[in-house]
Amino acid sequence: MAVMQKTAIQMPEKGTYQWQLFNYWSDEYRQTRADHSAYIALNFAGALDVCRAKVQTLLQHHHQHASDAAQGPRHHKAIARLQNTLSGAALAYESSFQHH
C-alpha cells in the first residue's frame, strides 16, 4: 500500500507582509465558505422566501406612495435602498459560487 507524502504548507513568518496577506486571505476564504453555508441553510429552512416576500411588500408600499408630491422623493429613496440591498445580497451570493 502506497503512503501518500504530505508536504506541509510553509507558513510565512509571523509579522511579515506575507503573513498579513496569508492571514487576510485565509480569513476571507473561511468567511465566504461560512456565508455560502449560511445561505444554503437559510434557503432550506425557507427563511429566504419570507425575506423575499417582506421586501416585495415594502417595495409595493413605496411604489404606491412614490407619486405623492410631498413624500414622493422619500419613497423613491427607500425603493433605491431596497433595490441596492437586494442586488448587493444577490452579488455576494453569486460571487460566493465563483470562489468555489
N, C-alpha and C positions, 0 to 999 in steps of 0.2 A: 504494500500500500504506500503510495507516494504521499509524502508530507509536504504541504504547500509552505513555501518560505514566505513569511510575513516580514515586510520591511516597515519599520516604524517611521512615521512621518516626523521629519525633523522640525521641531518647534523653533520658531525664531527666538532669539534671546530676548528675555523679558525687558520691557522698557524701550526697545528699539522701535524705529518707524515700522519695520516689517512686522514686528509683534503687534503693534497697534492695528495695522491693516488686517492681519490674520484674525485678531480678536473681533474687529468690526464685521468682517465677512462671515465668520462662524456664527456670530450673534444674528446677523442678517438672515443666514440660512435657517437657523433654528426658528426665528420669528416667522419667516414665510411658510415654513412647514407647519407651524402651530396655527397660523391664520387659515391655511388650506384645510387642516383637520377640523378647525372650528367651523368653517363654512360648511363642510360636509356634514358634521354633526348637527348643526342648526337646520340644514336642509332636510335631513332625515327626520328631525324632530318636528318638522312642519312650521318652525318659527319664522322662516323666511316668508312664507305665504302671508302670515299675519302682518309682518312688516310691510310687505308689498301692498297689501290691502289698506293699511293705515296711510302709507304715502299717497296712494291713489285718492283716498278720501280727502286728504289735506290738499292735494293738487286741485281736485274738483271744487272744494270750498273756495280756494284762492281764485280759481278761474271765474267762478260765479261773481265774485266781487271786484274783479280786475277792471271792469268798465266803470265802476263807481268813480265819479270825478274827484271827490275828496280823498278817498282811501285807495284809489287805483294803484298809484306808484308803490305803496307799501305792499300790496298784494302781488304786484309784478316782481318785486324784490324777493318776496317769500317763495314765489314759483321758481325763480332763478336759483335760489339757495337749495331748494328741494332737488332740482334737476342736477345741480353740481354735486350734491351729496350722493345721489343715485349714480351718476356717471363715475364719481370717484370710487365708490364701492365696486362698481362693475369693472373698472380698470384695474383696481387692486386684485380682484378675483381673477381676471384674465391673466394678469402678469404672474400670479402665483402658479398658473398652469405652465407658463413658459419657463419657469425656474426648474421644473421637474423633468 
